[in-house]
């Protein structure tokens, strides 16, 4: 018995050692596996934190609607042959819905709103527009509220009622020759577009609204020298656009205008700019600068993407919010900055001689 016990002891010791080693390896392997799993598959709290950080990163990188152009109506009393936002519908949002959309834009970072058309003074004799101007300045307290108009529907009483809340009024004028305006379609009946331009300029001075002029350069006015007239009117800015084709608006089978006959080359546009280089307030915009550097809202408050040479609408900000809709705007923020899209746009900050 003693001999067999002595022989068995080493065997028992060996088995005991193997058993302990197995236990150690199992324990170590389990810890390593669990640690690796923890790295590869985060806990629920870790996933939640990662999602939160990703959302914050997206919010930080999201495009802010700093300056927005709201074309709340497509209706117009003029028939400009190159118009690139034509009367394809007669829809206008109810006032409360339009205000709700403007509030969403302000909450998303909007600093400047520009009301355009169509002709914005046409709807409700300008009172709808005036209500929006007042709301943006008094309620939303936007730094800049502006309008682009052909000027034909503006009355002095509008300035008396709403002028205090308007920073900039831009009037479109493509020529200082009445016959040329007639050829372009920038006219209504026998009214003088040029006389009206001077009248509005004087009202802007009287009611403390910054005055601006927009001109579309095309085959009918390319050889004109407007220097003397612009210097006399002395606008804060003279925006000079190269005539632009947009499929479905002023080009193509479904367009309401045929603007091909108005189109000029880059070289012709540059010659016009050179001729007016002495005008200090001139701000030129070629097709390249203009096409994707504007945030445009249509009458349904949908952003319009012009990258494919047409206007592809997003969903309305009233339905999906600004953050989602603006992703489909096609907005080129870099070009917006390059063309001088951000400038001193609040009349409170302008050094103007009223």
C-alpha positions as CSV (number, residue, x, y, z in Angstrom):
1,X,0.0,0.0,0.0
2,X,2.8,2.4,0.9
3,X,4.6,1.7,-2.4
4,X,1.5,2.3,-4.6
5,X,0.7,5.5,-2.6
6,X,4.1,6.8,-3.4
7,X,3.7,6.0,-7.0
8,X,0.3,7.6,-7.2
9,X,1.3,10.8,-5.5
10,X,3.2,12.3,-8.5
11,X,0.3,11.3,-10.7
12,X,-2.1,13.2,-8.4
13,X,0.2,16.2,-8.3
14,X,0.4,16.2,-12.1
15,X,-3.4,16.0,-12.5
16,X,-3.8,18.8,-9.9
17,X,-1.3,21.0,-11.8
18,X,-3.1,20.4,-15.2
19,X,-6.4,21.2,-13.5
20,X,-5.1,24.5,-12.1
21,X,-3.6,25.5,-15.5
22,X,-6.9,24.8,-17.3
23,X,-8.7,26.9,-14.8
24,X,-6.2,29.8,-15.2
25,X,-6.3,29.6,-19.0
26,X,-10.1,29.6,-19.0
27,X,-10.3,32.6,-16.7
28,X,-7.8,34.6,-18.8
29,X,-9.4,33.7,-22.1
30,X,-12.8,34.7,-20.7
31,X,-11.5,38.1,-19.6
32,X,-9.7,38.7,-22.9
33,X,-12.8,37.7,-24.9
34,X,-15.1,39.9,-22.9
35,X,-12.7,42.8,-23.2
36,X,-12.4,42.4,-27.0
37,X,-16.2,42.1,-27.3
38,X,-16.5,45.3,-25.3
39,X,-14.3,47.2,-27.7
40,X,-16.0,45.9,-30.8
41,X,-19.6,46.1,-29.5
42,X,-20.1,49.0,-27.2
43,X,-22.7,49.0,-24.5
44,X,-26.1,50.6,-25.0
45,X,-24.9,53.7,-23.2
46,X,-21.8,53.9,-25.4
47,X,-23.9,53.6,-28.6
48,X,-26.2,56.3,-27.4
49,X,-23.3,58.6,-26.7
50,X,-21.7,58.0,-30.1
51,X,-25.0,58.7,-31.8
52,X,-25.4,61.9,-29.8
53,X,-21.8,63.0,-30.8
54,X,-22.5,62.2,-34.5
55,X,-25.7,64.2,-34.4
56,X,-23.9,67.1,-32.8
57,X,-21.3,66.9,-35.5
58,X,-23.9,66.9,-38.2
59,X,-25.6,69.9,-36.6
60,X,-22.3,71.7,-36.5
61,X,-21.6,71.0,-40.2
62,X,-25.2,71.6,-41.4
63,X,-25.8,74.6,-43.8
64,X,-27.3,77.5,-41.9
65,X,-29.9,79.5,-43.9
66,X,-28.1,82.8,-43.3
67,X,-29.6,84.6,-46.3
68,X,-32.9,83.3,-47.8
69,X,-34.8,84.4,-50.9
70,X,-38.5,83.7,-50.5
71,X,-40.5,83.8,-53.8
72,X,-43.9,83.7,-52.1
73,X,-45.8,84.4,-55.4
74,X,-45.1,83.6,-59.1
75,X,-47.6,86.0,-60.4
76,X,-46.4,89.2,-62.2
77,X,-47.7,92.1,-64.2
78,X,-44.6,92.3,-66.4
79,X,-43.6,89.9,-69.2
80,X,-39.8,90.0,-69.1
81,X,-38.6,87.6,-71.8
82,X,-35.8,86.2,-69.8
83,X,-37.7,85.7,-66.5
84,X,-36.3,82.7,-64.6
85,X,-39.1,82.4,-62.0
86,X,-42.3,82.4,-64.1
87,X,-46.1,82.2,-63.3
88,X,-46.4,78.4,-63.3
89,X,-48.8,78.6,-60.3
90,X,-51.0,81.2,-58.6
91,X,-50.5,79.6,-55.2
92,X,-49.7,81.8,-52.2
93,X,-49.4,80.4,-48.6
94,X,-51.9,81.7,-46.0
95,X,-50.2,84.4,-44.0
96,X,-50.0,82.4,-40.7
97,X,-48.3,79.5,-42.5
98,X,-45.8,81.8,-44.2
99,X,-45.0,83.3,-40.8
100,X,-44.6,79.8,-39.3
101,X,-42.0,79.0,-42.0
102,X,-40.2,82.2,-41.5
103,X,-40.0,81.5,-37.8
104,X,-38.5,78.0,-38.5
105,X,-35.9,79.7,-40.7
106,X,-35.0,82.2,-38.0
107,X,-34.6,79.4,-35.4
108,X,-32.2,77.7,-37.9
109,X,-29.9,80.7,-38.2
110,X,-31.5,83.0,-40.8
111,X,-30.2,86.6,-40.6
112,X,-31.5,88.0,-43.9
113,X,-34.8,87.5,-45.7
114,X,-35.4,88.7,-49.2
115,X,-39.0,88.7,-50.6
116,X,-39.3,88.3,-54.3
117,X,-41.7,87.0,-57.0
118,X,-43.2,87.2,-59.5
119,X,-44.0,90.7,-58.3
120,X,-44.3,90.7,-54.5
121,X,-46.4,93.9,-54.4
122,X,-49.1,92.4,-56.6
123,X,-50.7,90.0,-54.0
124,X,-53.2,91.8,-51.8
125,X,-52.0,95.2,-53.0
126,X,-48.8,94.8,-51.1
127,X,-50.3,94.3,-47.6
128,X,-49.5,90.6,-47.5
129,X,-45.8,91.6,-48.2
130,X,-46.0,94.4,-45.7
131,X,-47.3,92.0,-42.9
132,X,-44.3,89.7,-43.6
133,X,-41.9,92.6,-43.5
134,X,-43.2,93.8,-40.2
135,X,-43.2,90.3,-38.7
136,X,-39.6,89.6,-39.7
137,X,-38.3,92.9,-38.3
138,X,-40.5,93.3,-35.2
139,X,-41.3,89.8,-34.1
140,X,-38.3,87.8,-35.4
141,X,-35.9,90.8,-35.1
142,X,-34.0,89.9,-38.3
143,X,-31.0,92.1,-39.0
144,X,-32.0,92.5,-42.6
145,X,-35.3,92.5,-44.5
146,X,-35.3,93.3,-48.2
147,X,-37.5,93.2,-51.3
148,X,-36.9,92.8,-55.0
149,X,-39.6,94.4,-57.1
150,X,-40.2,95.8,-60.6
151,X,-41.6,98.9,-58.8
152,X,-44.7,99.3,-60.8
153,X,-47.2,98.5,-57.9
154,X,-45.5,100.4,-55.1
155,X,-47.4,103.3,-53.5
156,X,-46.2,105.9,-51.1
157,X,-48.7,104.8,-48.5
158,X,-46.9,101.5,-48.4
159,X,-43.7,103.2,-47.3
160,X,-45.7,105.2,-44.7
161,X,-47.1,102.0,-43.2
162,X,-44.3,99.5,-43.6
163,X,-41.1,101.4,-44.6
164,X,-39.7,101.6,-41.1
165,X,-39.2,97.9,-41.0
166,X,-37.6,97.5,-44.4
167,X,-33.9,97.6,-44.8
168,X,-33.4,97.4,-48.6
169,X,-35.6,97.8,-51.6
170,X,-34.2,96.6,-54.9
171,X,-35.9,97.7,-58.1
172,X,-35.2,95.8,-61.3
173,X,-34.2,98.1,-64.2
174,X,-32.4,96.7,-67.3
175,X,-32.2,99.8,-69.4
176,X,-32.5,103.6,-69.3
177,X,-34.1,103.6,-72.7
178,X,-37.8,103.1,-72.7
179,X,-37.8,101.4,-76.1
180,X,-35.3,98.8,-74.9
181,X,-37.5,98.1,-71.8
182,X,-40.4,97.6,-74.2
183,X,-38.5,95.0,-76.2
184,X,-37.4,93.2,-73.0
185,X,-40.9,93.2,-71.6
186,X,-40.0,95.3,-68.5
187,X,-43.1,97.5,-68.8
188,X,-46.8,97.7,-68.3
189,X,-48.9,99.6,-70.7
190,X,-47.8,103.2,-71.2
191,X,-46.2,103.7,-67.8
192,X,-42.6,104.9,-67.8
193,X,-40.5,102.4,-65.9
194,X,-37.7,104.9,-65.6
195,X,-39.8,107.7,-64.2
196,X,-41.2,105.2,-61.7
197,X,-37.6,104.2,-60.7
198,X,-36.7,107.8,-59.8
199,X,-39.9,108.2,-57.8
200,X,-39.2,105.1,-55.8
201,X,-35.6,106.2,-55.2
202,X,-36.9,109.5,-53.7
203,X,-39.4,107.6,-51.5
204,X,-36.6,105.4,-50.2
205,X,-34.6,108.4,-49.3
206,X,-37.6,110.0,-47.6
207,X,-38.6,107.0,-45.6
208,X,-35.1,105.8,-44.8
209,X,-34.9,102.6,-46.9
210,X,-31.7,101.6,-48.6
211,X,-32.1,101.8,-52.4
212,X,-30.7,99.1,-54.7
213,X,-30.9,98.4,-58.5
214,X,-30.9,95.0,-60.2
215,X,-30.1,94.7,-63.9
216,X,-30.1,91.6,-66.2
217,X,-27.6,92.0,-69.0
218,X,-28.8,90.5,-72.3
219,X,-28.6,91.0,-76.1
220,X,-30.9,94.0,-76.0
221,X,-28.9,96.1,-73.5
222,X,-25.4,94.7,-73.8
223,X,-24.1,97.8,-75.7
224,X,-25.7,100.4,-73.4
225,X,-23.6,102.7,-71.1
226,X,-25.6,103.1,-67.9
227,X,-22.8,104.8,-65.9
228,X,-24.3,108.3,-65.8
229,X,-27.8,107.1,-64.8
230,X,-26.5,104.8,-62.1
231,X,-24.3,107.4,-60.6
232,X,-27.2,109.9,-60.6
233,X,-29.5,107.4,-58.8
234,X,-26.7,106.5,-56.4
235,X,-27.9,103.1,-55.1
236,X,-26.2,101.3,-52.3
237,X,-25.6,98.3,-54.6
238,X,-26.1,97.8,-58.3
239,X,-26.4,94.1,-59.0
240,X,-25.5,93.2,-62.6
241,X,-26.6,89.7,-63.6
242,X,-25.6,87.8,-66.8
243,X,-28.9,86.4,-68.4
244,X,-29.3,82.9,-67.1
245,X,-31.2,79.9,-68.7
246,X,-33.2,77.7,-66.4
247,X,-34.9,74.6,-67.9
248,X,-38.6,74.6,-67.3
249,X,-38.7,78.3,-66.6
250,X,-37.2,80.2,-69.5
251,X,-35.9,77.3,-71.6
252,X,-37.1,73.9,-72.7
253,X,-40.5,72.5,-73.8
254,X,-42.4,73.2,-70.5
255,X,-41.1,76.8,-70.1
256,X,-43.3,79.8,-70.2
257,X,-40.5,82.0,-71.6
258,X,-38.0,81.5,-74.4
259,X,-34.9,83.3,-73.2
260,X,-32.4,81.8,-75.7
261,X,-32.5,85.0,-77.8
262,X,-31.5,87.1,-74.7
263,X,-28.4,85.0,-73.8
264,X,-24.9,86.6,-74.0
265,X,-21.4,85.1,-73.7
266,X,-19.0,85.5,-70.8
267,X,-16.9,87.7,-73.0
268,X,-19.8,90.0,-73.8
269,X,-20.7,90.2,-70.2
270,X,-17.1,91.1,-69.2
271,X,-17.1,93.9,-71.8
272,X,-20.2,95.4,-70.2
273,X,-18.5,95.2,-66.8
274,X,-15.4,96.8,-68.1
275,X,-17.4,99.7,-69.6
276,X,-18.9,100.3,-66.1
277,X,-15.8,99.8,-64.0
278,X,-15.9,103.4,-62.7
279,X,-19.2,102.7,-60.9
280,X,-18.3,102.0,-57.3
281,X,-21.5,100.2,-56.3
282,X,-21.4,97.6,-59.1
283,X,-21.7,94.0,-58.0
284,X,-21.3,91.6,-60.9
285,X,-22.8,88.1,-61.1
286,X,-22.0,85.8,-63.9
287,X,-23.9,82.5,-64.5
288,X,-21.3,80.6,-62.6
289,X,-21.6,82.9,-59.6
290,X,-25.3,83.1,-59.6
291,X,-26.6,79.6,-60.3
292,X,-26.1,77.8,-57.0
293,X,-25.2,80.5,-54.6
294,X,-28.7,81.5,-53.6
295,X,-31.0,79.7,-51.1
296,X,-34.3,80.0,-52.9
297,X,-37.7,79.1,-51.4
298,X,-40.7,78.7,-53.7
299,X,-44.3,79.5,-53.0
300,X,-44.7,76.2,-51.1
301,X,-41.6,77.0,-49.0
302,X,-39.5,74.3,-50.8
303,X,-35.8,74.9,-51.5
304,X,-35.0,74.9,-55.2
305,X,-31.9,73.0,-56.4
306,X,-30.5,74.5,-59.6
307,X,-27.4,72.3,-60.0
308,X,-28.8,70.4,-63.0
309,X,-29.9,73.5,-64.8
310,X,-33.5,73.3,-63.6
311,X,-35.3,73.9,-60.4
312,X,-35.7,70.6,-58.4
313,X,-37.8,71.2,-55.3
314,X,-37.1,69.8,-51.8
315,X,-39.9,68.9,-49.5
316,X,-41.4,71.9,-47.8
317,X,-39.8,73.2,-44.6
318,X,-43.3,73.3,-43.2
319,X,-43.5,69.5,-43.5
320,X,-40.0,68.3,-42.8
321,X,-38.2,71.2,-41.1
322,X,-35.4,73.4,-42.3
323,X,-32.5,71.0,-41.4
324,X,-33.8,68.2,-43.7
325,X,-35.1,70.3,-46.5
326,X,-31.9,72.4,-46.9
327,X,-29.9,69.2,-47.6
328,X,-31.7,69.2,-51.0
329,X,-31.2,72.9,-51.8
330,X,-28.0,72.5,-53.9
331,X,-26.6,75.5,-52.1
332,X,-23.0,76.4,-52.8
333,X,-22.0,78.3,-49.6
334,X,-18.4,78.8,-50.9
335,X,-19.7,80.6,-54.0
336,X,-22.2,82.6,-51.8
337,X,-19.2,84.0,-49.9
338,X,-17.1,84.5,-53.1
339,X,-19.8,86.6,-54.8
340,X,-20.1,88.8,-51.7
341,X,-23.4,87.4,-50.6
342,X,-22.7,88.5,-47.0
343,X,-22.3,92.3,-46.8
344,X,-23.5,95.2,-44.6
345,X,-27.2,94.5,-45.1
346,X,-28.9,96.2,-42.1
347,X,-29.7,99.8,-42.7
348,X,-28.9,100.5,-39.0
349,X,-25.2,99.7,-39.9
350,X,-25.1,101.6,-43.2
351,X,-23.5,105.0,-43.5
352,X,-26.2,106.5,-45.7
353,X,-27.0,110.2,-46.4
354,X,-30.7,110.2,-46.2
